Amino acid sequence: MALSFFQKVRVIIRVWSRRREESAASRRRAFLEKEISWGETNAPPTARTTSRSSRFDIEGLQIAWLDDSGQIAYYLDRDSGDVIESPPGSEGPSLVESESRYIRVPSRDADSDAIDRRAFIDTLESPVPAELRNAAATPSTFREAIARDRKIERTWYNFKNERALAAIDEWLRTSIDNEPESVADTSTDHH
């Protein structure tokens, strides 16, 4: 069967359109794989289920620990394990039941954040860009420097979360129940 000129043009356009769609789909898949996979190798540690981690709101404690705004005070309810936010100007949760029921969640200070930034830079593979090493002294400069490389930025936030979990674990162990259990498994699974 012979094809007319217009039929040949239609076939060529269909083939060209299909190839274009396949190419676009391939580019989208490659982009998604790249964007999804950049965080997988540095996935944050997963919290183990221990009697303590099931008893306390670990995510709430992590948010409280990492909140450096100074605007909200956080309290841990020892009975329920919930983290209670106290807005500025209030005196914390009602102490009707007992003062020992609520304990203020400690907050980080500028020194602990600076220590974390320096410790993070020490974990990076050499050579560490001089710009990043010099930026560790100032929080805003450091954020700008890590924002230029998504992999380093993701690694920083995973590192920071890991350090927060370790600090929370230590605080719970020493301040709450003196149990030797660990809240977070600090080993990461690499996919």
Secondary structure, 3 states (H helix, E strand, C coil): CCCCHHHHHHHHHHHHHHHHHHHHHHHHHHHHHHHHHCCCCCCCCCECCCHHHHHCCHHHHHHHHHCCCCCCEEEEECCCCCEEEECCCCCCCCCCCCCCCEEECCCCCHHHHHHHHHHHHHHCCCCCCHHHHHHCCCHHHHHHHHCCCHHHHHHHHHHHHHHHHHHHHHHHHHHHHCCCCCCECCCCCCC
